[in-house]
Amino acid sequence: MSAQAHIRRLLALLAAAIMLATTPVQANETEITVGVYHFPPIASVDDKGAATGLLGDLLQELEQAHPSVSFRVFHTSPKRRYLDFDAGLYDVIFFESPDWGWTDKEVDISRPILADEELYVALRKPGRDTSFFDDLQSRSIVAISGYHYGFTGYETDNSLLEQKFDIEFSDSHIRNINLIKADRPSVAEVAIVSYSYLQRHLDRHPEDWNKLLISDNPDQRYQLSIVARKGGAASADEMLRLLAPLVDNGRYRQLVEHWGLKLPAGFLTSFEAP
């Protein structure tokens, strides 16, 4: 090989190396930031910052089904989730009802992909039946701060609710159930707990079946959607297209049922990716 040919070959190799170094990595070409708050068993965040519950499992399955997509978890709170969204700190939030303060924001909202309800819980006592829940304004109530409840008209301002009800706030369903079981009526006579959380609790603590009085009528029934920022990393329709393979192969239904949750009526027969 002549000296000139050798130089040309070296220059070609150098040009190829430069091109490789400057070409974007395609493995995770789309990163979507997901807002997550404590909403068990649907979602929560562990001490390592990873999503848990149904959402944690779903994000893992979505990344496996779509290697070019990755999800980054942004830990928010029930009350702070709107401020953090407005500040642009996350792109998408899963499992929200439009009634929970989203309709006046610049968002895309998917069709419902999950269903659940919330029930009133009290201590079971002789002579007490579900009529105990008929007049909540006469009861001391313990609830989760920042959650939307039917009996409050979806109001979440703690100070306004404290003016209208004898209500105490916490951030833990198990604490609220334990307050009911402690039989301290001046603190808590009624707690509001989701059906899915309550069923998991009773599976783990079957002795509580005889201790707890549970309402026949729910505080609310909700159908939950994906809420996405308009013009963000992914629209609501794009999120449904990501979900579609897991719906088609039955994996999404398996995840939902594993966590004691339900799909909206007719979801599987009517689901079509946009």
Summary of the structure (lengths in Angstrom):
residues: 274
radius of gyration: 24.3
end to end distance: 58.8
largest distance: 103.5
contacts: 796
relative contact order: 0.17
helix: 38%
strand: 24%
